[in-house]
Amino acid sequence: MTTRRLFPATNGPAGPASYSGPFLCGVLFEVTAGGQWFDGYWLWVPGTDGDTVARKFALWCVTGNGQATLIPSATVTSGTLTAGQWNFVPLAEPVQLAIGTVYNACTGWEAVHGFPDSNTGTDAANCYGTGGHTAGITNGPLHAYSDITGGTSPDPYGNVQGVFSASLGTDPAVHAPFQGSDSANFWIDIQVDDTAPAGYAGSYRLWPNNVAANVDTVPDSAVNYVLATEFALAEPCTLDAIWYFSPAGTAQLATACDVWSIDGPGTGTRMAGNAAPSWSGAAGSGWISCAFGNAVLPAGIYKVSVYNSTSPADGWSAKDANSSYWGTGAGGSGITNGPLSAPGVAGASPAYVFDGSGGGNTPPFSDGSGTTEPGQCTFAQPTVAPGTDQYPYLYVDSLAQNYWVDIEVTPAAAASSGSVIPAWLAGVMT
């Protein structure tokens, strides 16, 4: 296990900034690799006049400028703290984090003497803006953003770093702070590690505890697409659920969801599916899932897909076509979380290159020469009347876009015999 912090060897100020009253403060951060677990919070308490009263800590998934959604399982209350040192407040159980997702780790209390503070005017070397951590702080896959003022690695939603509030009370699980002042560092830290807790028997997703996809996500075109993400399992797993992101503004839900083996660039076998899924949320509500019961998938390489046959279609699905997500963006090196992984585009299975015109070539919509290249994510546009689900075999050349289709699996004690890895793909798994 490798454990990471923002300040593993740096202490905060000897004394606090003078203040009395309600106070919330936090730090905005992300992880840049899958398989990261949030263990808990660290807080520096000054040795002189440091408030040692017990306080609550909370974690929010940032969804916009000044907007966030609470992750309830990461809320914890400390005991009495110790002045003059870093204090660790662990979670009852670590929480999985999603790659490339903005989080706000914060705390709150009724300040008596004040709060630790390093800013551009008092301690520029330790602030998040001009003169300090202008590129944020990076420790392996853990990254705290810089401030938007004087910083080169700000939160993509345009929030400040060193967030606080003196007007929203003391409960960080009720309000997330988003006010800033002089690129301040209020000396709250987080701890992450890359190993599941001992005895963990739960599930895995590609994007756990991600609420809003990302800042580049928009509704896709109003087309009856089949949309897919390629993934791999390192061991047999039970299929718990298929997830996808339903963007704001749509009135439609996917009418089918499937898991496919990859038999060739243009063909696959349906391993599990639901032709009349019951989704966990309404259209336009973000991440929603369809539960599965007993399907066990052997170790191998697959695609997970969703399809909407409603005609005429609206902008029912989401995409990030701007960040080169699976190329040079967040997922370029792939995502691995326990036995579940997804390749970046360079390591993905071959798919037919989309010709861009929707013409009647063979296979339909691919270029006339049948050109293939690695493709993550892939899609299909059924050539008959809407209602016919099919294997997603097309890739939009060079975009490396993400359709936000996810899968949830739990390692299985036993699975059906045999492998679904085709011979022509065997080398990918070595």
N, C-alpha and C positions, 0 to 999 in steps of 0.2 A: 504494500500500500504506500502511495505517495501522497502526503498531505501538503496543501498549499494555503498560504495566507498572504495578505497584502503587506503586513508589517511584521515579519517573523523575527526581526532583530532590532526594531526601532521603537523607542519609547516616546510617549507623548509629552506634553509640557508639564512642568513641575506644579503649576498652579492654574486655576480656571479663569476664564473670562467672567467678570463679575455680572451676575444676573440672578434674579429670583422670580419664579413663576413657572407656568407650564412650558415644557420644552419637548419637542420632537426633533430628532436628527437621524440622518442616514447616509448611505453611500450607494451609488449606482454601479453595478458591475455586470459582467457576463462571463460565461465559460466558452472557450473556443474549440472544445473537443467534447465528444459524447462520453457517456459513462461516468460523469462527474456527480458526486453526492455532496449535498450541503449538510455539514455536520452541526453547525451552530455559529454563535456570534462571539466576538471578542470586543471588549470595551476597555479603553484606557481610563483609569480614575486617577486624577492628579494627587500627589502626596500631600500637598498643602491645600486645605479647604476643599478636598474632593468629596462630592456627594456619594455616599456609600449605600444609600437606600436601595432596596430591591426595586427592580423595574421590569417592564414587559418588553419583549423583542418580537418583531414580526417581519415577514418577507412578502413583498408584493411583486407581481409580474407587471412591468410597465407596458401600457398599451397605447400611449400617446403623450402629448405634451401636457404634463400635469394630471395624467390619468393612469390608473393602475388597478389591478384586481388582486385581492388578498389570496395568498396560498395558506389556508387555515392550518395545515399540518405542520407549518414551520413557525407557529406562534408558541412562545415559551416565556415563563417568568423566572427571573433569577432569585437567588437568595440575597442576603446582605453582601455587598461587594467590598473589596479590599482596596484601600487607597495606596497610591504609589506603585501600581503595577497594572498589567493587563489582566483582565478577568474573563474567563471563558464560560459561556453559558451554552451548554450542549442541548440539542434537541433530544426528545425521548427516542425518536428514530430518525436517522438521516433521510433527507428528501432528495429525489432525483432532480437534476437540472437539465434544461434543454440547451443545445448549442445555439449560439448567436441570439440569445434572448436577453432583454434588458430586465434586470432585477433591482429592487430597492430594498436593502436590508436596513432596518431602522429600529430605534428604541425611543422610549419616552418616559418622563418622570416630572415631578414637581421639584424644580431646582431650588435649592436653598442658597448655595454659595456661587453657583454658576456652572459652566460646562467647559470641557477642554476645547481649545480652538487654535488652529493655525491658519492664518490667512495672508493675503498679500501685504498687509500692513504690519503684522506682528511676527510672522514666521514664514516668510515667503518660500523658504527651502522645502517646507513640508506641506504647502498648499497644492491645490489641483490646477492652478492657473499660472499666470505670469510669474516666472522665477522659481516655480516648484515642479510638480509632476505634470509638465506640459503635454506629455504623451500618455498621461494616465499612469497606471502601475500595472505591470505584467509580471506574473510569476507562473511560468508554465502555461496551462490553459486558463488560468484565472486572470481576468483583466478588469480593473476599475477604470472607468472612463475619466478623461480629463474634463475640466470645466469648458464651457463654450467660449468663455472669455480668456484669450491667451493660450488655449489648448489646441492640440492637433488631433485628438482622438475623442471627440465628444459623443455623448449619447445620440443615436441617430434620430430620435424624436425631438431633439432640440432642448432637452431639459438641462438645467445647470447641474454641476456636481457639488458635493458638499451640501446636501439638501437639509432644510430645517423648517420648523414652524414654531412660533411663540403664541399662536392664536387658535390652534386646532385641538387644544387639550393635551392630555398626557398618554393617551392610549394609541400606540402605533398600529394596533389591529383594527382601529376604527377609521383613522385618517393616515394616509401616507404623506409625508412632508415633501414639498417640491419647491420651496423658496430657497434662494441662494444669496450669499453675501461674500464678496471679495474672494471667490474661489476657495471657500473655507474647507478645512479638514477637521471634522469633529471627532476624529479618532475612534470611529467604529470600524471594526474589521470583520471579516468572515473567514470561515475555514471550510475548504472543500477537499475531498479525496477521490481517488479513482477506483475504489473497490467497494462492492456491495457489502452491507453489514453482515456479520456472521449470522448464519441461519436464515438469511433472507429468502423467502419463498414466494415473493410477489411477482408481479408482471413487469414487462419492459416495453417501452415505446421508443420511437425515434425522437419525438419531441415531447417528452413529459413536462408537465407544468409550464407549458407555453400556452398563452391565452390568445394572443392577437396575431399569430403567424409572424410577420415582420413589417417594417415600415414600407417596403416595396410591394406589398401584396395588394392586388386589385381584382375585381371580378373579371373573369375570362369572357370571351366572346359568347354570344347567345347561340350555342351550337349543341347538338346532342352528342357530345364527346363521350368516349371512354378515356379515363385519365388514370395513370398508374405511376407508382414508385417501385423501383427494383429494390429488393432486400435479400438478405441471406440469413440463414440460421446455422449456427455452429453445432447445434445439438437438437434432438427432437423437442418440439414445443407444442403446447396446446394453443390453438387460436382462440383468444379471448374476445377480440373485437376488431372491427375495421373502423377507422376514423377518417374523416375528411373535414376541411375547413369550409363552412358555408358562409359566404361573404354577405355583408350588410346589403340590403336592397333586393335580394332575391326572394321570390315567393315559392320556389320549387326546391324539392329535395331529390337527391339521387334515388333512382328507382331500382338499382341493382348494385351489388358489391361482390367482389370475387377475389380469390387468390389463385394464381396461375403458376404452373411450372413453366420453364422456358425450354421449349423443344427445338427451337431454331430461331433465326432472325425474325421470321414472320409468323411463327406458330407457337402455340402453347396449349397446355391441358389444364382445364379448370379443376383445381384440387379441392376447393371449398367455395361456396357462394350462397347468396340469398337474393332471389328474384323479386322479393317483396319485403325489403328491410323495414324494420321499425326503428327509427332513429331516436336518439336520446334527447334531442332538442329540436327546436323549430327552425324553419328556413331562415337564414340570415343571422343565426345566433352564434356563429363561430364554430369551434370544434364540436362535432357531434359524432356519435358512435352507434354502430349496430353490433349487438352482442352475438357471439357464437357459443355453442354449447360444448360439443365433444370432439370437434375436429382436431386431430394431431398431425402436425406437419413434420416429416423427417428432416434431418439436416439437409440443406441444399440451397439453391438459388431460385427466387420467385419474383413475381410481381403482384402487388396488391392494387386493386382498381375499384373505381366507382363509375357509374353510368347513369345518365338521365335520359329517359325515353319520352318525357313529356313534350308535346308538340303544340304550339311553337315553344322552343326553349327560351328561357331568359338567361341572364348572367348568373347561372346557378353555382358555378365553381370558381375557385380562386387560383391565381397564379402570381408568381414573382418572375417576371421576364426581364427585370432590369439589373439585378445584382450579380448575374452569372452564378446563381446560387451553387450549382453542382460543379462549376468550372473553377473560377477564381474566387468565388464567394465563400460563405460560411461552410457549405458542405463539400467544398472542393477536394478535401482529403478524406471524404466519406464520414460516416457516423457509425460508431460502435457503442452499443449499450448492452452489456451482458452478452448473451448468445445472439442478440439481434444486431445486424449491421446493414448499412446501405452504402453502396460505392459512390464515389464521385464519378463524374462523367467519364473520366479517363479509364476507370476500371469497370465500367458497366458493360453489359452484354450487347452484342450487335443488334441494331434495329435498322429498318429501312428509312432512308432520308426522305422527309416530306418534300414534295415538289412545290408546295406553296400555292398551287392553283386550284387544288381540289379536282383535278382532271381525271380522266378515266384511264390512267395507265395501269399496268399490271405489275405487282399488286396495286390495287386502287390507291391513288394519292401519293404513291412513291415516284421517284424519278424514273424515267424510261429505262435506264440501264440497270435498275435493281440495286443501286449502290447502297451499301450498309456501312454503319460506323457505330461506335459505342454510343448508347443512348440512355440517359437518365435525366428526366422522367420521359415516359413514352405515352402515346395516346392512339386512339382510333376514332374514325368518323364513319359510322356504319353507312354502307352504300345502299341499303334498302330502307324501307319506311322505318321511322323510329320505333323501337320495340325490340330490335335485335341486338343483344349484347354480344361483344366479341373480344378477342385477344388484342391488347394494345401493342401495336408493332411499329408505330411511326415515331420519328424523332425530328424535332426542328433543329436543323443544322446550326451549330455555334451558339445558340442562346443559353444552353444549360439551365433552362428555367425550371422552377419548382411548382408543382401542382398541389402540394400540401395534402397528400394522401398518406395516411399513417396506418400502422398495424400494432396491435397489442398482443403479446404472447407471454406465456409462462413456461419455463422448462418443464418437460414431461418426464415422468419416471420411465415410461416405456412408450414406444411408438410402433407403427406398422413397419414391417421389414421392407427393405429395398431402398433405393435412392432415386430421387427425381432429377439428379444431375445428368443432363445429356452428355454423351461421350465427347462431343465437340466443345463442351464447356469445361471439361474436367480440369484443364490446366489453370482455369481461373481460381480454383479452390486450393491449389497447391502453394 
